[in-house]
Amino acid sequence: SSGINAEYGQLKRRKVTDGSNIVLLYGVPRSGSTLFGNIVHKTNQFHTLSEPPALYRLSEEVAQRGDTVPIDSSENLDLIRTLFLLLCKRDEERYFIKPSALICGQLLHVVHKALPQIKELSLHRALTSTIPSLHQMLGPLKYSLMSRFRKVPLKYRKAWDKIKTTRTSVNNNMVVAFLYLCQMHPVYLECQAGRKIRAYAYESIVENKEAFCKDLLSFLDL
């Protein structure tokens, strides 16, 4: 619509943020990301955004373009910058954003290219604990989970297609495990490449809550 186009034009004309006032949390399902967001929210020094729908839609859009458009294309980077300007409207204030756990792998490769000064955190949890925890919360959702594959990067979708051709059947555990790895593998690759992503394990948070809180607040300059 003309209204949307006008707003998009205003955002593009606004000074481009470098992301220095934004903290982005990547986390696999059931890893403690909601607890993370609540801790940050209670400091009263961040606007906390939990799983904003616009970010979910952005990830889906980037994934769907993946067949023909490179993930780090100038068009995608411009789209990311514009969306974060929309979500984080005041440059002088700080924002903590927790995307949906099942789209983190798609965003992780490109957000820092669009916003080079953004701070990034990652949460993970042992897979043997994640699967039963998800089943307990969601029940048998194989077909619902299968729909999530359109949100993951193209290379992982191709890998899943190869896996399916070698199996006579696919169960919920396989779907959950693969989606989990789709979120964690990009973290591993980016850290290997020298990205500064502060990572926490759910198990270490539970083991020493005080040490975790001190380290988190220090990372956030609080």
PyMOL commands that set and color helices and strands:
alter all, ss='L'
color gray80, all
select helices_A, chain A and resi 2-13+33-41+53-65+74-87+101-108+111-114+127-138+142-151+154-165+172-192+202-207+209-219
alter helices_A, ss='H'
color red, helices_A
select strands_A, chain A and resi 22-27+47-50+95-98+119-124+197-201
alter strands_A, ss='S'
color yellow, strands_A
deselect
rebuild
show_as cartoon
